[in-house]
Amino acid sequence: MLFEYSLHTTHEGLFDITAQLEQAVAQSGIRSGLATVYCPHTTAAITINENADPAVASDIMLGLESAFPDRPDFRHLEGNSAAHLKSSAVGTSVSVIIESGQPLLGTWQAVYFCEFDPPRHRRYYISVIG
Protein backbone atom coordinates (compact mmCIF):
# COMPACT_ATOMS: atom_id res chain seq x y z
CA MET A 1 0.00 0.00 0.00
CA LEU A 2 1.47 3.35 -1.04
CA PHE A 3 0.94 6.68 0.73
CA GLU A 4 2.06 10.09 -0.56
CA TYR A 5 2.77 13.08 1.67
CA SER A 6 3.90 16.62 1.02
CA LEU A 7 5.98 19.01 3.03
CA HIS A 8 6.83 22.68 2.52
CA THR A 9 10.26 23.54 3.88
CA THR A 10 11.42 27.06 4.64
CA HIS A 11 14.84 26.21 6.07
CA GLU A 12 17.49 23.50 6.14
CA GLY A 13 16.93 20.93 8.81
CA LEU A 14 15.42 17.67 9.95
CA PHE A 15 11.62 17.45 9.98
CA ASP A 16 10.04 14.72 12.10
CA ILE A 17 7.69 12.60 9.94
CA THR A 18 7.23 9.73 12.41
CA ALA A 19 3.53 10.56 12.89
CA GLN A 20 2.94 10.14 9.15
CA LEU A 21 4.69 6.74 9.24
CA GLU A 22 2.51 5.66 12.16
CA GLN A 23 -0.59 6.91 10.29
CA ALA A 24 0.33 5.00 7.12
CA VAL A 25 0.92 1.79 9.06
CA ALA A 26 -2.39 2.17 10.90
CA GLN A 27 -4.31 2.91 7.68
CA SER A 28 -2.73 -0.07 5.94
CA GLY A 29 -4.05 -2.49 8.54
CA ILE A 30 -0.83 -4.48 8.28
CA ARG A 31 0.17 -6.12 11.55
CA SER A 32 3.54 -7.55 10.55
CA GLY A 33 5.67 -6.39 7.64
CA LEU A 34 7.88 -3.62 6.42
CA ALA A 35 7.48 0.10 5.75
CA THR A 36 9.78 1.99 3.42
CA VAL A 37 9.96 5.76 3.61
CA TYR A 38 11.30 7.21 0.36
CA CYS A 39 12.21 10.70 -0.83
CA PRO A 40 12.24 11.27 -4.63
CA HIS A 41 14.48 14.35 -4.47
CA THR A 42 18.21 14.74 -5.11
CA THR A 43 18.80 17.48 -2.51
CA ALA A 44 16.87 15.95 0.39
CA ALA A 45 17.06 12.69 2.33
CA ILE A 46 15.40 10.42 4.89
CA THR A 47 17.04 9.26 8.12
CA ILE A 48 16.29 7.70 11.49
CA ASN A 49 17.84 9.29 14.55
CA GLU A 50 17.24 10.54 18.08
CA ASN A 51 14.11 12.55 18.86
CA ALA A 52 14.59 13.13 22.61
CA ASP A 53 17.04 16.02 22.39
CA PRO A 54 16.46 18.58 19.59
CA ALA A 55 20.17 19.45 19.72
CA VAL A 56 20.89 16.15 17.97
CA ALA A 57 19.11 17.28 14.79
CA SER A 58 21.00 20.58 14.74
CA ASP A 59 24.27 18.74 15.46
CA ILE A 60 23.60 16.44 12.49
CA MET A 61 23.06 19.45 10.25
CA LEU A 62 26.20 21.12 11.62
CA GLY A 63 28.22 17.96 11.02
CA LEU A 64 26.92 17.61 7.46
CA GLU A 65 27.69 21.26 6.75
CA SER A 66 31.22 20.72 8.03
CA ALA A 67 31.67 17.51 6.01
CA PHE A 68 30.10 18.93 2.84
CA PRO A 69 30.66 22.71 2.70
CA ASP A 70 29.72 24.74 -0.33
CA ARG A 71 32.84 25.22 -2.43
CA PRO A 72 33.54 27.84 -5.09
CA ASP A 73 35.08 25.19 -7.36
CA PHE A 74 31.85 23.15 -7.62
CA ARG A 75 30.69 23.19 -11.23
CA HIS A 76 26.97 22.41 -10.91
CA LEU A 77 25.18 25.44 -12.35
CA GLU A 78 22.36 25.52 -9.78
CA GLY A 79 24.86 26.14 -7.00
CA ASN A 80 23.52 23.41 -4.71
CA SER A 81 26.21 20.75 -5.03
CA ALA A 82 26.66 20.56 -1.25
CA ALA A 83 22.96 19.65 -0.94
CA HIS A 84 23.42 16.86 -3.51
CA LEU A 85 26.40 15.50 -1.57
CA LYS A 86 24.49 15.55 1.73
CA SER A 87 21.55 13.73 0.12
CA SER A 88 23.84 11.06 -1.30
CA ALA A 89 25.62 10.59 2.04
CA VAL A 90 22.44 10.32 4.14
CA GLY A 91 20.35 8.40 1.60
CA THR A 92 16.88 8.75 0.18
CA SER A 93 15.10 5.96 2.05
CA VAL A 94 14.84 3.95 5.24
CA SER A 95 13.04 0.71 6.01
CA VAL A 96 11.24 0.10 9.29
CA ILE A 97 9.97 -3.25 10.56
CA ILE A 98 6.27 -3.36 11.44
CA GLU A 99 5.21 -5.60 14.30
CA SER A 100 1.86 -5.72 16.11
CA GLY A 101 0.63 -2.98 13.79
CA GLN A 102 3.32 -0.51 14.89
CA PRO A 103 6.62 0.70 13.41
CA LEU A 104 9.42 -0.95 15.37
CA LEU A 105 11.42 2.12 16.36
CA GLY A 106 13.70 2.44 19.36
CA THR A 107 12.68 4.46 22.40
CA TRP A 108 14.58 7.54 21.24
CA GLN A 109 14.16 7.11 17.48
CA ALA A 110 12.19 9.16 14.99
CA VAL A 111 12.04 9.25 11.19
CA TYR A 112 13.18 12.53 9.67
CA PHE A 113 12.85 14.23 6.31
CA CYS A 114 16.16 16.05 5.77
CA GLU A 115 16.02 19.29 3.80
CA PHE A 116 19.32 20.46 2.32
CA ASP A 117 18.14 22.96 -0.33
CA PRO A 118 15.27 25.13 0.92
CA PRO A 119 12.78 26.57 0.40
CA ARG A 120 11.03 23.75 -1.41
CA HIS A 121 7.73 21.98 -1.79
CA ARG A 122 8.65 18.33 -1.21
CA ARG A 123 6.98 14.96 -1.54
CA TYR A 124 7.80 11.68 0.14
CA TYR A 125 6.26 8.25 0.01
CA ILE A 126 5.62 5.49 2.49
CA SER A 127 5.11 1.97 1.18
CA VAL A 128 3.73 -0.58 3.62
CA ILE A 129 3.85 -4.30 2.82
CA GLY A 130 2.96 -7.28 4.94
C-alpha positions, 0 to 999 in steps of 0.5 A: 500500500502506497501513501504520498505526503507533502511538506513545505520547507522554509529552512534547512533541517530535519523534519520529524515525519514519524507521525505520518509513518505511524498513520500510514501503518495504521491505515494499511491495517498491516500487523507484521511487515515492512514500511519503506519511507522514500524521498524522490528528491536529489537534494533531500534525504530520509534518516532515522535518529534521536528525537529526545534532544532537539540538539541532535538534529542541529548537530547532524546538520552542523556535522553535514555542513562541516563535512560537505561545505559549499565550495567555489570550485563546484561546477553544478550550475544551480549552486547546490552541489553541497545539498546533492552531496548531503543527500547522497551521504544520508540516503533517500530511504529507510526501512522500518519493521512493522510488528503488532501494527506498529513501526518498530522504532527504538525508544529515542528514534524518529524518522526525519525528512532532511532538507538540504536545499530550501525553500522547497515543496517536497513529496515523500512516500511510504510503502507498507507491505505485509 
